[in-house]
Amino acid sequence: MSAEEVESQISAMLNKDVLVYMIRAQNAAVVMRKLESETIFESFEISPDPTAVMGTKGKLICSYPGPAIAVPDTNTNNATFPAELANFLVCMDQDVLDAAARRKKAGSTILEERDTTHPRYITELLTGILRGLGSIADVPRIRKRIGDDVLWDSAKLPWRRSPLWLVIRVVLQTTLERSHGALGRTTYKSFMLFFMTKLTTLALDHDLSNDMLHFMSAKIARRLFKLGSFTIPELSQMREDGDLFKTCNGPHLDGLQRLSKSCEIPIFP
């Protein structure tokens, strides 16, 4: 991203607009929420520390967002504020600083690419700067069970779950819950179910393996079950139209049926 583009986006924010930036080099995300007389700045870590992931039995329970600061419009409307903030975010997105993990090798200290970066330059430094311009914001927070993995075998870098996917889900859920109240959580889960079903429908047109299609089907079935009576009519119709894999012919359907029986997980309830 470029400083000019970020500055333009920040300056163009209107009431109830939401901006989110993934600051990759700092392993953090910054969320901006424009309100009538102030802007809420939130930040959080996007990829948990590998030690926490590997040392936890089951899933990590994480709270989102992290620190939140409310900055009044008298400060954000200052002509220099968007430009300075944009420059800071762009630099932080690119610069590898001392928060990055390092290790000793042959007597030298080198960058450890397999570990994650501590997000302190965003969650602490940027938060502290903004705190000088505003006040701590009391915002609703959500808890998510993070099923992350650190898989590594004869490779340069380990496999980790996509941090971008986490950022999208966190911002989407927090935004819907704040704007729709009690219905926000159901709205979020309904959208995720719709999205996953649409994605699976598109996957049928590609040569994906049977086990991949089976896992996608199982996730959809589980989400339908969790929604229960809260499932909206359009999504309930997916049960009738949506036995997606019954529309598959030949080896796909046969393979999925065999996998379903062997794993004792129904394709659809």
Phi, psi and omega in degrees: 000154182252153181298322181295319180293316180295316179301316179298319180293319179294316181294332184272001182295135176247172181306131179078003175287151179230130175240140176225136178234132176265111182266089192298314184295340181252005178055047184212163174233146177240128180243131177243129180237114182275124176247186186297317185233006181202169176236131178267127177250122180238153177214157177196160178285139186254344178222112185299156178298133181304326179298318178293321180295312183286334183270359182259133174275123184085221185253150175286139174255114184240147179255137181226146352282183176276229180296146180226132182233133176260120180248122182294157181298335179300334177264317182291335179278356176299140187300331184269345186298307182301321182293317181293318179295318180298315179299319180297312182296319180294318178296317180294331180288339185249327188278131174265112186252191184288355176283344178289145181293143179223161178212164180269135176212122180054039177080001180243153176265122182234162179290133178261096184291340184281344178262169179265159178273140175289131187277022189298333181290344176256306185287340180245305183294304180298320178299318179295320178297313181293328178299328178290342180257347184212217183217162179294133181259135177267098184247150175295143180237153179244157176243133179235142176269108187268111179270062182277161178219152172236096185252124185211127178202108178054045180222161179291314183236147177285159175275131176231155175295151186295120175293330178297320179296322177295316180300314180300314182293318181296312182293320179297313183293314181296323180293315180294320181292328180281331182269336183245005177062228184296334181278349185299319181294317178294321178298318179297312182295324178294318178296317180298322178294316178299315181298315182294323178293318177298317180297320180292322177300317178293327182294335180296337181274001181239161186275068177271153181291157180299320182293325177295316178296323179296315180295322178296318178297318181296322179295319179295316180299319180294320179292322176298318180296318181295322180292323177056234183289347179277355180295126181287156185307320182299324180280327177297327180297336179296334178294324183275314178276334198269010171294076192305320189277352172284346176277350178282145178249161170064225190298328181300308183294316180299316181295319179293322178295320178294318179296320180299317181291318183291327181267350182057039176239119182292146177295316174217148179289000000 
